[in-house]
Amino acid sequence: MPELPEVETVRRGLAPAMEGAVIARAQVNRPDLRWPLPERMAERLTGRRVTRLGRRSKYLLAGLDDGQTLIVHLGMSGRMLVSGYRIGTFHHDHPAPARHDHVLLDMNNGARITFNDARRFGAMDLVPTQDLERHWLIRDLGPEPMGNGFSEAYLTARLRGRMTPIKSALLDQRIVAGLGNIYVCEALHRAGISPLRKAGRIAPARVAGLVPVIREVLSEAIDAGGSSLRDHRQADGELGYFQHTFRVYGREGGPCPGNGCGGTIRRVVQSGRSSFYCPLCQR
């Protein structure tokens, strides 16, 4: 499932082709993805100018000039690719139609935005912008980890007294938005905290120290274009590269990269998800 760095990478790739441009023609090739698509979606998008392309947690948000916002969730295999428009040094001609091209947006600047989703776990919705924060996908989300609302004092207060493992607490989107399995594993290793530790039993100073570490990991991942393990592609079709610098994720049985640690990376299953950590340097 794409996490915050992957979605932010896609947003940055799409923004030059979409922001300020008009959707000259929208084509919707099926009535549903994970859930039914909005009624008359193609008609409602055609002719609309994209005023801003934002992101909230793992959702892309395209603000339109008629007071609507298009919410896009990539799901497990969704991709939004740009063709017919130069992104940096890349220019791709419009490809031949593919089987899983479910939504196409032809912009008035010549760009085509193609939403391709083989597994159809993605989603789209149209909502009045003024109601966006009350939308059921958005309303319960915690603060953005890169924003001012995610502070040392905030995280310490939210985790105080919690008996859930710290890994599970950080994956709770109501506590902090956008974090997923990969980057929580990586952040906990850098912070020297075991994913098995009860969140409320970690010293406040160590909890507070997680905030800059989480931001560091996310910033590095965004700069690398995210992590491409299976389906993630940037908007120009290129792979992300952060997976090449993983310290623990997916490295079960390998040596811990901590200086002088000498430990071996282990994998345990927590709430159906794999956690990778070093039992020697993560306490």
C-alpha positions in Angstrom: 0.0 0.0 0.0 1.6 3.4 -1.0 2.5 5.4 2.1 2.9 9.1 2.5 6.3 9.4 0.6 4.9 7.5 -2.4 1.7 9.6 -2.6 3.7 12.9 -2.1 6.0 11.8 -4.9 3.1 11.3 -7.2 1.6 14.6 -6.2 4.8 16.5 -7.0 5.0 14.8 -10.3 1.4 15.5 -11.3 1.3 19.2 -10.1 3.2 20.8 -13.0 0.8 19.1 -15.5 -2.4 19.7 -13.5 -2.3 22.8 -11.5 -3.8 25.7 -13.4 -4.8 23.5 -16.3 -8.4 22.7 -17.4 -9.7 19.1 -17.7 -10.7 19.4 -21.4 -12.1 15.8 -21.4 -12.6 13.3 -18.6 -13.1 9.6 -19.5 -14.4 7.1 -16.9 -14.3 3.5 -18.2 -16.1 1.7 -15.4 -18.7 2.5 -12.7 -16.6 1.6 -9.7 -13.2 0.9 -8.2 -13.1 -0.2 -4.6 -16.4 1.6 -4.2 -18.8 3.1 -6.8 -17.4 6.2 -8.5 -19.4 9.5 -8.2 -22.4 9.8 -10.4 -21.8 11.6 -13.7 -18.1 11.9 -12.8 -16.8 12.4 -16.3 -19.4 15.2 -16.9 -18.7 16.9 -13.6 -14.9 16.9 -14.2 -14.9 18.0 -17.8 -14.3 21.7 -18.2 -13.1 22.2 -14.6 -9.8 23.9 -13.8 -7.5 22.3 -11.2 -6.7 25.2 -8.9 -4.6 23.2 -6.5 -3.2 19.7 -6.1 -2.7 18.8 -2.5 -2.4 15.8 -0.3 -3.9 14.7 3.0 -2.4 11.6 4.5 -2.4 9.0 1.7 -5.0 10.9 -0.4 -4.5 13.1 -3.3 -6.8 16.2 -3.4 -7.5 18.0 -6.6 -9.2 21.3 -5.9 -11.5 22.4 -8.7 -12.7 25.9 -9.8 -16.4 25.0 -9.1 -15.9 24.5 -5.4 -15.4 20.7 -5.6 -12.4 18.6 -4.6 -11.6 15.3 -6.3 -10.3 12.8 -3.7 -8.0 10.1 -5.1 -6.7 7.0 -3.2 -4.2 4.9 -5.1 -5.0 1.7 -3.2 -2.6 -1.2 -3.5 -1.8 -1.0 -7.3 -3.1 2.3 -8.4 -0.9 4.6 -10.6 -1.4 8.1 -11.9 0.8 8.6 -14.9 1.5 11.6 -17.0 1.9 11.5 -20.8 2.1 14.1 -23.5 3.8 16.6 -21.1 7.4 17.0 -20.1 8.2 16.4 -16.4 11.8 17.4 -15.8 13.8 15.5 -18.4 11.1 13.0 -19.2 8.5 13.2 -21.9 6.3 10.2 -22.7 3.9 10.1 -25.7 0.4 8.9 -25.0 0.5 5.1 -24.6 -1.9 2.8 -26.2 -5.0 2.2 -24.1 -4.4 -0.5 -21.4 -6.8 -2.9 -19.8 -6.8 -1.3 -16.4 -6.9 2.4 -17.5 -10.0 3.2 -15.5 -10.0 7.1 -15.5 -8.3 9.4 -18.1 -8.0 13.2 -17.8 -7.0 15.0 -20.9 -5.8 18.5 -19.9 -5.9 21.6 -22.1 -2.1 21.8 -22.0 -1.7 18.5 -23.9 -1.1 16.3 -20.8 -3.0 13.2 -20.1 -3.4 11.8 -16.6 -4.1 8.1 -16.6 -5.3 6.3 -13.5 -4.4 2.7 -13.9 -5.4 0.2 -11.2 -5.1 -3.6 -11.8 -6.5 -4.7 -8.5 -9.1 -1.9 -8.2 -8.5 -1.2 -4.5 -8.1 2.5 -5.4 -10.9 5.0 -4.9 -12.2 8.4 -6.1 -14.8 10.7 -4.8 -16.1 14.2 -5.5 -17.0 16.4 -2.5 -17.8 20.0 -2.0 -14.5 21.6 -0.8 -16.1 23.2 2.1 -17.1 19.7 3.4 -13.8 18.1 2.8 -12.7 18.0 6.4 -16.0 16.2 7.3 -15.7 13.6 4.6 -15.6 10.1 6.0 -12.2 9.3 4.6 -10.6 12.5 6.0 -12.5 13.5 9.2 -10.7 11.2 11.7 -7.2 11.7 10.5 -4.5 12.9 12.9 -2.0 15.6 12.1 0.4 15.4 9.2 3.8 14.1 10.4 5.6 16.9 8.5 3.4 19.6 9.8 3.5 21.8 12.9 0.6 19.9 14.5 2.8 16.8 14.9 5.1 18.0 17.7 7.0 16.3 20.5 4.4 17.5 23.0 1.5 16.2 20.9 2.9 12.8 20.4 4.0 12.4 24.0 0.5 13.3 25.2 -1.3 11.0 22.7 0.8 8.0 23.6 0.7 8.5 27.4 -0.9 5.5 29.1 -1.4 3.5 25.9 -0.8 -0.2 26.2 -0.7 -1.0 22.5 2.7 -1.6 21.0 4.4 1.5 19.7 4.4 0.1 16.2 0.6 -0.2 16.2 0.2 3.2 17.8 2.2 4.9 15.0 0.2 3.1 12.4 -3.1 4.4 13.9 -4.1 7.1 11.4 -6.1 8.9 14.1 -2.8 9.6 15.9 -0.6 10.6 13.0 -1.7 10.6 9.3 0.1 8.9 6.5 2.5 6.6 8.2 2.7 3.0 7.1 4.5 -0.2 7.8 7.7 0.5 6.0 8.5 3.9 7.4 7.5 3.1 11.0 9.9 0.1 10.9 12.7 2.3 9.7 12.0 5.2 12.1 11.8 2.9 15.1 15.2 1.4 14.2 16.8 4.8 13.9 15.3 5.8 17.2 16.5 2.5 18.9 12.9 1.6 20.0 11.6 -1.9 19.8 8.3 -2.2 17.9 7.1 -4.5 20.6 7.4 -1.9 23.4 4.1 -0.7 24.9 3.7 2.9 23.8 2.8 4.2 27.2 5.8 2.7 28.9 8.4 4.4 26.7 10.1 7.4 28.4 8.6 10.7 27.3 12.0 11.9 26.1 12.3 8.9 23.8 8.8 9.4 22.5 9.6 13.0 21.8 12.7 12.0 20.0 10.7 10.0 17.5 9.2 13.1 15.9 12.4 14.4 14.2 13.4 10.8 13.3 10.0 10.2 11.6 10.4 13.5 9.6 14.0 12.6 8.7 12.9 9.2 7.3 10.0 10.6 5.4 12.0 13.4 3.9 14.7 11.0 2.7 12.1 8.7 1.2 10.4 11.6 -0.7 13.7 12.8 -2.0 14.3 9.2 -3.3 10.9 9.1 -5.0 9.4 6.7 -2.5 9.9 2.9 -2.3 9.1 0.6 -5.2 8.5 -2.9 -3.9 5.7 -4.0 -6.2 3.5 -1.5 -8.0 4.6 2.1 -7.1 5.7 4.3 -9.9 6.3 8.0 -10.0 4.1 10.1 -12.2 6.7 9.8 -15.1 6.6 6.0 -14.7 10.0 5.8 -13.0 10.6 3.7 -9.9 11.3 5.0 -6.5 14.7 4.2 -4.9 14.4 4.4 -1.1 14.1 0.6 -0.8 17.8 0.4 -1.6 18.6 2.2 1.7 16.3 0.2 4.0 18.0 -0.5 7.3 15.6 -3.2 8.6 12.5 -3.5 6.4 12.6 -6.7 4.4 16.1 -7.6 5.8 15.3 -10.5 8.1 18.4 -12.5 8.9 20.7 -9.8 7.8 23.2 -7.9 10.0 22.0 -4.8 11.8 23.5 -1.7 10.2 23.9 0.1 13.5 27.5 1.0 14.3 29.1 -1.8 16.2 25.8 -3.4 17.0 26.5 -7.0 15.8 22.8 -7.9 16.0 20.7 -9.8 13.4 17.5 -8.4 12.0 14.4 -10.3 13.1 10.8 -10.4 11.7 7.7 -10.7 13.9 4.1 -10.4 12.9 2.0 -7.6 14.6 -1.6 -7.3 13.7 -1.1 -9.2 10.5 1.9 -7.1 9.4 5.6 -7.8 9.4 7.8 -5.8 11.8 11.5 -5.9 11.2 13.8 -4.9 14.0 17.1 -5.5 15.8 16.6 -7.1 19.2 20.0 -5.8 20.4 19.9 -2.1 19.7 16.1 -1.6 19.8 14.8 -1.6 23.3 
